Amino acid sequence: MNDLAILAEGLSKRYRIGQMERYTTLRDVLANAAGAPFRAAVKLVRGDVSGAREEIDPERRLWALKDVSFEVQRGEVLGVIGRNGSGKTTLLKLLSQITEPTEGYAAIHGRVGCLLEVGTGFHAELTGRENVYLNGAILGMRRSEIQAKFDDIVEFSGVEKFLDTPVKRYSSGMQVRLAFAVAAHLEPEILLVDEVLAVGDAAFQRKCLGKMEAVATEGRTVFLVTHNMEAITGLCTRAIWIDNGHLRADGDPHAIVREYLATTRSEIGTTSLADRNDRTGPGPIRFTRIELRNAAGEPTNAVNSGETVEFVLSYVTNGDRLQHVSPYIYVHDQFDRPLLLLWSQLTAEDFETLPAQGQLVCQVPRFPLTAGTYVIDVGATVNSPTVRDSGDEVRNAAMMEVVTGDFFGTGRSAPNTIEFQCPHSWTAETD
């Protein structure tokens, strides 16, 4: 028990759809307590002694969280992933005691710092300097702590020039930077964080990730909710997946992220490209199907790294005989970072004319990506060598699995931390 930081047992939260609960004041509580004996007497006279609560229409009942149980050890960095509306923020609010569970319970052992909504507690009329003290106090920091860390907070935020300017004149990005800077310098034993790594520009996000990594290495317990899969795999020692209010998976961050992304991507394959309505382009050409073939020319969802791969794009046109068609394929990793661009313009292989329907085949000898799951976007430009939106584009058109292959013909392969392989050789030279 001494090593236990967070314990959740059967944690559940139910809401009524379309009904707002008004705030309860101390006067309401006292009045309700005073009137309880009278209401009980009325029920007794009427013969209502069942004590049953008002039943909620099942159609108006929503379990935001249902029967979630887990443990978090001290010093563990736990990442929580799931779609919007899956119950992640509800879980954090239950753990931070902002709201009470409908069923089950949660126990927290240690001083808790909550970073649920960056900027909560900022006063628009106060200066940045004054808001540092105000926001720090709201987050649980003592005045002496704020004074000791004030210079570090200001330096981290990068708004020192505007420190004595009212916050109402800050841009939204400046407010976010200052708010995160204050929250990032909390020193609780347990830190609950909700989606604050998605704020600010790219440089500031990297700065935030660095700060979170520093917190993690100090042995403090971190409970991180984010859609940033890189943060989950890079910072967390463990991950849980919340799906539709239920705990779907718990374990190694890389395995959980792969399973989660594979599930979200699998929906793409359930609809043919012909029926996709989220494509872009005016439509002189439409891709109807994408097929992956291995070195033997057979359809497959998995190819070996280092072997020949063919991408077969079936298409139809609007009836015109198209000219100057430039098909392209983007290959992304799990985090939507583009890794490969296969574009006929790069190889000077544009199609001067195309029939009304057919297939376009792109062959890649010795596929360079290492083992992993990748996402494919397809598109084409028509009658224009430069305008990218003149034909058709379908994002997330398909998934492909690359498995370990003998790229170098030595029976050895690159580690999974490496994304690309390429032919190379070594020699020794004398001086």
C-alpha positions in Angstrom: 0.0 0.0 0.0 2.9 2.4 0.6 3.9 2.2 -3.0 0.3 2.8 -4.2 -0.5 6.3 -5.5 -3.9 5.8 -7.1 -6.5 3.1 -6.7 -9.8 2.9 -8.7 -12.4 0.2 -8.0 -15.5 -0.1 -10.1 -15.4 3.6 -10.9 -18.6 4.7 -12.7 -20.3 8.0 -13.5 -23.9 8.4 -14.9 -25.4 11.5 -16.3 -28.9 12.5 -17.3 -29.0 13.7 -20.9 -30.7 17.0 -21.5 -31.1 17.9 -17.8 -29.0 20.5 -16.0 -28.2 20.2 -12.4 -28.3 23.5 -10.5 -25.6 24.5 -8.1 -26.2 23.5 -4.5 -25.5 26.2 -1.9 -25.1 25.8 1.9 -28.6 27.2 2.3 -30.0 24.5 0.0 -28.3 21.8 2.0 -29.6 23.1 5.4 -33.2 23.6 4.0 -33.2 20.1 2.5 -32.0 18.6 5.8 -34.6 20.6 7.8 -37.4 19.5 5.5 -36.5 15.8 5.3 -38.5 14.7 8.4 -41.6 16.5 7.0 -41.3 14.9 3.6 -40.8 11.5 5.2 -44.0 12.0 7.3 -46.0 12.9 4.1 -44.8 9.8 2.4 -45.8 7.7 5.4 -49.3 9.1 5.4 -49.6 8.4 1.7 -48.4 4.9 2.1 -45.2 5.4 0.1 -42.7 3.5 2.3 -40.7 1.9 -0.5 -38.0 4.5 -0.4 -37.4 3.8 -4.1 -35.6 6.5 -6.0 -37.1 8.1 -9.1 -36.4 5.9 -12.1 -34.4 7.4 -15.0 -35.6 6.9 -18.5 -32.9 4.6 -20.1 -33.0 6.8 -23.2 -31.9 9.8 -21.1 -29.2 7.9 -19.1 -25.6 8.1 -20.1 -22.8 6.1 -18.5 -19.8 8.3 -19.2 -17.7 5.8 -17.2 -18.6 2.3 -16.3 -16.8 -0.2 -13.9 -13.3 1.1 -14.4 -10.6 -0.4 -12.1 -6.9 0.1 -12.0 -3.9 0.8 -9.8 -1.1 3.3 -10.3 2.2 2.8 -8.4 4.3 5.7 -7.1 6.7 7.0 -9.7 4.7 5.6 -12.6 3.8 7.7 -15.6 0.4 6.5 -16.8 -1.0 7.6 -20.1 -4.7 7.5 -20.9 -5.9 7.4 -24.5 -9.3 7.2 -26.2 -11.6 9.0 -28.5 -13.3 12.3 -27.7 -16.3 11.5 -25.5 -14.9 8.2 -24.3 -14.7 9.2 -20.7 -11.1 10.3 -20.2 -11.9 13.7 -18.8 -14.7 12.3 -16.6 -12.1 9.9 -15.1 -9.8 12.8 -14.3 -12.6 14.8 -12.7 -13.5 11.8 -10.5 -9.9 11.3 -9.4 -9.5 15.0 -8.7 -12.8 15.0 -6.7 -14.3 17.7 -8.9 -17.3 15.4 -9.2 -18.5 12.3 -7.3 -18.8 8.8 -8.8 -22.2 7.2 -9.2 -20.7 3.9 -8.3 -17.3 2.6 -7.1 -14.6 4.7 -5.5 -11.1 6.1 -6.0 -8.3 6.6 -3.4 -5.4 9.0 -3.9 -2.3 8.7 -1.7 -0.3 11.9 -1.8 -0.5 15.6 -2.6 -2.3 16.1 -5.9 -1.8 18.7 -8.5 -4.5 19.0 -11.2 -3.9 20.5 -14.6 -7.3 20.0 -16.2 -8.0 23.3 -18.0 -5.1 25.5 -18.7 -5.9 29.1 -17.8 -8.5 28.4 -15.2 -8.4 31.2 -12.6 -6.9 33.9 -14.8 -8.4 37.3 -14.3 -8.6 39.4 -17.4 -8.2 42.8 -15.6 -5.1 41.7 -13.7 -1.5 41.8 -15.1 0.5 38.8 -16.0 2.5 39.2 -12.9 -0.6 39.3 -10.7 -2.1 36.3 -12.4 1.0 34.2 -11.8 0.3 34.6 -8.1 -3.4 34.2 -8.4 -3.2 31.1 -10.6 -0.5 29.6 -8.5 -2.6 29.9 -5.4 -5.6 28.4 -7.1 -3.4 25.4 -8.2 -2.3 24.9 -4.6 1.1 26.6 -4.5 2.1 28.6 -1.4 3.1 32.2 -1.8 6.7 31.4 -0.8 6.8 28.6 -3.5 5.5 31.1 -6.2 8.1 33.7 -5.2 10.9 31.1 -5.3 9.9 29.9 -8.8 8.7 33.2 -10.2 11.7 33.9 -12.4 11.7 30.3 -13.8 7.9 30.6 -14.5 8.4 33.9 -16.4 11.4 32.6 -18.4 9.5 29.4 -19.3 6.5 31.3 -20.5 8.4 33.7 -22.7 6.1 36.7 -22.0 8.5 38.7 -19.7 8.1 41.8 -21.9 4.4 41.9 -21.2 4.4 40.8 -17.6 2.9 44.1 -16.3 0.3 44.2 -19.1 -3.3 43.2 -18.3 -4.0 39.6 -19.4 -7.1 40.9 -21.4 -4.6 42.3 -23.9 -2.7 39.0 -24.3 -3.3 36.8 -27.3 -4.8 33.4 -26.6 -1.4 31.8 -27.2 0.3 34.1 -24.7 -2.3 33.3 -22.1 -1.8 29.6 -22.6 2.0 29.9 -22.4 1.7 31.8 -19.1 -0.9 29.4 -17.7 1.1 26.3 -18.5 4.3 27.9 -17.2 2.6 28.3 -13.8 1.1 24.8 -13.7 4.3 23.2 -15.0 6.2 24.4 -11.9 3.9 22.6 -9.4 5.6 20.0 -7.3 2.9 17.6 -6.2 3.5 13.9 -5.5 0.7 13.1 -8.1 0.1 15.2 -11.2 -3.1 14.8 -13.1 -2.8 16.3 -16.6 -5.5 16.7 -19.3 -4.6 17.6 -22.8 -2.4 20.5 -22.0 0.3 19.2 -24.3 -1.8 20.2 -27.3 -1.5 24.0 -26.6 0.7 26.7 -28.1 2.9 26.5 -31.2 5.2 23.7 -32.1 8.2 25.1 -30.3 6.3 25.6 -27.1 4.8 22.1 -27.4 8.3 20.6 -27.5 9.1 22.8 -24.5 6.1 21.4 -22.6 7.1 17.8 -23.5 10.5 18.4 -22.2 9.1 19.7 -18.9 6.8 16.7 -18.6 9.8 14.4 -19.2 11.7 16.2 -16.5 8.8 15.7 -14.1 8.6 12.0 -15.0 12.3 11.5 -14.3 12.0 13.0 -10.8 10.0 10.0 -9.6 6.7 11.7 -9.3 3.5 10.0 -10.3 2.0 11.4 -13.5 -1.5 10.6 -14.9 -1.6 12.0 -18.4 -4.6 12.2 -20.7 -3.7 13.2 -24.2 -4.3 12.6 -27.9 -0.5 13.1 -28.5 0.6 9.5 -29.2 4.3 10.5 -29.2 3.9 11.8 -25.6 2.3 8.5 -24.7 5.0 6.3 -26.1 7.8 8.7 -25.2 6.9 9.7 -21.7 4.7 7.0 -20.2 5.8 3.7 -18.7 2.2 2.3 -19.0 -1.0 3.2 -20.9 -4.7 2.5 -20.5 -7.3 2.8 -23.3 -10.8 4.1 -22.4 -13.4 3.2 -25.0 -17.0 4.2 -24.6 -16.7 4.5 -20.8 -15.0 1.1 -20.4 -11.4 0.2 -19.7 -10.6 -1.6 -22.9 -6.8 -2.3 -22.6 -4.0 -1.8 -20.0 -0.3 -2.4 -20.6 2.8 -1.4 -22.6 2.3 2.1 -24.2 3.6 1.0 -27.6 1.4 -2.0 -27.8 -1.7 -0.1 -26.6 -1.1 2.8 -29.0 -0.7 0.3 -31.9 -3.9 -1.5 -31.0 -5.8 1.8 -30.6 -4.6 3.3 -33.9 -5.3 0.0 -35.7 -8.8 0.1 -34.5 -9.4 3.7 -35.4 -7.9 3.1 -38.8 -9.8 -0.1 -39.4 -12.9 1.9 -40.0 -11.3 3.3 -43.1 -11.2 -0.1 -44.8 -14.9 -0.9 -44.2 -15.9 1.7 -46.9 -14.6 1.4 -50.4 -12.9 4.4 -51.9 -15.8 4.7 -54.3 -18.1 5.5 -51.5 -15.8 7.9 -49.6 -17.4 11.3 -49.3 -14.5 13.0 -47.5 -12.3 13.3 -50.5 -11.1 16.5 -52.0 -10.8 17.7 -55.6 -13.4 18.6 -58.4 -13.5 15.0 -59.6 -12.3 14.4 -63.2 -10.8 11.3 -61.8 -12.0 9.2 -58.8 -10.1 6.4 -57.1 -12.4 3.5 -56.4 -10.0 1.0 -54.8 -6.5 0.6 -53.5 -4.7 -2.8 -53.4 -1.4 -3.8 -52.0 0.6 -6.5 -53.6 3.7 -8.4 -52.3 6.8 -9.5 -54.3 4.8 -12.4 -55.7 2.2 -10.0 -57.1 -0.4 -11.3 -54.6 -2.9 -9.0 -52.7 -1.8 -8.6 -49.1 -2.1 -6.3 -46.1 1.4 -7.0 -44.9 4.7 -6.8 -46.8 8.3 -7.6 -45.9 10.7 -4.8 -45.4 13.2 -4.8 -48.3 11.0 -6.6 -50.7 9.2 -5.3 -53.8 5.8 -3.7 -53.1 3.1 -2.7 -55.6 0.4 -0.1 -54.9 -2.5 -0.7 -57.4 -5.0 2.2 -57.7 -8.2 1.5 -59.5 -9.9 4.6 -60.9 -12.8 5.9 -63.0 -13.1 9.3 -64.8 -16.0 11.6 -65.6 -16.0 10.2 -69.1 -13.3 12.5 -70.6 -10.1 11.1 -71.8 -7.7 12.7 -69.3 -4.4 14.2 -70.1 -1.3 14.8 -68.0 -2.3 12.8 -64.9 0.1 12.7 -62.0 -0.8 10.1 -59.4 0.8 10.2 -55.9 0.9 8.2 -52.7 1.7 9.5 -49.3 2.8 6.9 -46.6 2.4 8.1 -43.0 3.4 6.6 -39.7 1.1 6.1 -36.7 1.4 9.8 -35.8 0.4 11.0 -39.2 4.0 12.1 -40.0 4.6 11.8 -43.8 7.4 9.4 -44.5 7.3 8.6 -48.2 6.0 10.5 -51.2 5.6 8.3 -54.3 4.8 10.8 -57.1 5.0 10.2 -60.8 6.3 13.8 -61.3 9.4 13.0 -59.3 10.3 10.1 -61.6 9.2 11.9 -64.8 6.5 9.2 -65.4 3.4 11.3 -65.7 0.6 9.8 -67.9 0.0 12.0 -71.0 -3.4 10.2 -71.6 -5.5 7.8 -69.6 -8.6 5.7 -70.7 -11.9 6.3 -68.9 -11.2 3.6 -66.3 -8.3 1.3 -65.3 -5.5 0.9 -62.8 -2.4 2.8 -62.0 0.4 0.7 -60.5 3.3 2.1 -58.5 6.1 -0.4 -57.8 8.7 0.1 -55.0 11.7 -2.2 -55.1 13.2 -3.0 -51.7 10.6 -1.2 -49.6 12.6 0.9 -47.1 10.4 1.2 -44.1 11.0 -1.0 -41.1 8.4 -3.1 -39.3 5.3 -1.2 -38.2 1.8 -0.1 -39.2 1.5 2.7 -41.8 -1.3 4.8 -43.3 -1.7 5.5 -47.0 -3.1 8.6 -48.7 -3.8 8.6 -52.5 -4.4 11.3 -55.0 -3.7 12.7 -58.5 -3.4 16.0 -60.3 -4.9 16.3 -63.8 -4.1 18.7 -66.6 -1.7 20.6 -64.3 1.8 19.7 -63.2 1.7 22.1 -60.2 -1.8 22.4 -58.7 -2.2 19.7 -56.1 -6.0 19.9 -55.8 -6.9 19.6 -59.4 -7.9 15.9 -59.4 -8.7 13.7 -56.5 -7.3 13.0 -53.0 -8.4 10.5 -50.4 -6.7 10.7 -47.0 -6.4 7.6 -44.8 -7.3 5.5 -47.8 -5.8 2.3 -46.4 -3.5 0.7 -43.9 -0.4 -1.4 -44.6 1.6 -3.6 -42.2 5.3 -3.9 -42.8 6.9 -6.9 -41.2 10.6 -7.6 -40.5 12.4 -8.6 -43.7 15.9 -9.5 -44.8 16.6 -6.1 -46.3 20.4 -6.5 -46.5 20.4 -10.3 -47.3 22.4 -10.9 -44.1 19.6 -12.3 -41.9 19.9 -9.2 -39.8 17.4 -6.3 -39.5 17.4 -2.8 -38.1 15.9 -2.2 -34.6 12.3 -1.0 -34.4 13.4 2.4 -33.3 14.8 3.0 -36.9 12.2 3.9 -39.5 14.2 3.6 -42.7 16.8 1.2 -44.2 18.9 1.9 -47.3 21.6 0.1 -49.2 25.1 0.9 -48.0 28.6 -0.5 -47.7 31.7 -0.2 -45.6 35.4 -0.1 -46.5 38.6 0.6 -44.6 41.2 3.0 -45.9 44.7 3.7 -44.7 46.0 7.1 -44.1 
